[in-house]
Amino acid sequence: MAAEPGVANTHLFLGIATLALDRRDAAKSALQEALRLDSKVAVTAHIYLADLYARQERYTEAADELRIYLAASPGAPNAPRLKAKEAELRARTKPR
């Protein structure tokens, strides 16, 4: 199967799949590329980046990704759940 390199959804779905395989570096690259190509089409990449950062115990960055998603999609059906998740991640942030 040939991927379309200039299509945000191609990179979004590749990022989701590689994250599911716990290939974190590849997932991060693909998700960031999806956002670079079209941040509106690939807005859900922020949710997956949040998951990736949370797996790495980078809770502030994970919460920041959720905040970006929620700012772009305030009326999303998953918004209440993601707001709660953002608060949970911020509570887990280690003091410096």
C-alpha positions in Angstrom: 0.0 0.0 0.0 1.4 3.4 -1.0 0.9 6.2 1.5 0.0 9.7 0.3 2.8 11.8 1.9 1.2 15.2 1.5 -2.1 14.2 3.1 -2.6 14.9 6.8 -4.9 12.0 7.4 -2.3 9.6 6.1 0.1 10.7 8.8 -2.6 10.9 11.4 -3.6 7.3 10.9 0.0 6.2 10.6 0.7 7.9 14.0 -2.3 6.3 15.6 -1.3 2.8 14.3 2.4 3.2 15.4 1.3 4.5 18.8 -0.9 1.4 19.2 2.3 -0.7 18.5 4.1 1.5 21.1 6.6 2.8 18.5 6.7 6.2 20.2 9.3 8.0 18.1 7.6 7.0 14.8 4.2 7.9 16.2 5.3 11.3 17.4 6.8 12.1 14.0 3.8 11.0 12.1 1.3 12.9 14.4 3.4 16.1 14.3 3.6 15.8 10.5 -0.2 15.5 10.3 -0.5 18.6 12.3 2.1 20.4 10.2 0.2 19.5 7.0 -3.3 20.5 8.2 -3.8 21.2 11.8 -7.6 21.5 11.4 -8.1 18.1 9.7 -5.6 16.4 12.0 -6.8 18.1 15.2 -7.3 14.7 16.9 -3.5 14.2 16.7 -3.3 16.3 19.8 -5.2 13.6 21.8 -2.8 10.9 20.6 0.2 13.1 21.4 -1.2 13.6 24.9 -1.4 9.8 25.2 2.1 9.4 24.0 3.4 12.1 26.5 1.5 10.6 29.3 3.1 7.2 28.6 6.4 8.9 29.0 5.3 10.6 32.2 5.5 14.0 30.6 2.3 15.1 32.1 2.5 18.8 31.5 3.1 18.3 27.8 0.2 15.8 27.7 -2.1 18.3 29.4 -1.0 21.0 27.0 -1.8 18.8 24.0 -5.3 18.3 25.4 -5.7 22.0 26.0 -4.8 22.7 22.4 -7.4 20.1 21.2 -10.1 21.5 23.4 -9.4 25.1 22.3 -9.8 24.0 18.7 -12.8 21.7 19.3 -14.6 23.1 22.4 -17.9 21.5 21.4 -16.5 18.1 20.8 -18.6 15.2 22.3 -15.5 14.1 24.2 -14.7 17.5 25.6 -16.0 17.0 29.2 -14.0 13.7 29.5 -10.9 15.3 28.0 -11.2 18.4 30.3 -11.2 16.0 33.3 -8.2 14.1 31.9 -6.3 17.4 31.4 -7.0 18.3 35.1 -5.8 14.8 36.1 -2.6 15.2 34.1 -1.9 18.6 35.6 -2.4 17.2 39.1 0.2 14.5 38.3 2.8 17.1 37.3 5.8 16.8 39.5 6.9 20.1 41.2 10.3 21.3 40.0 
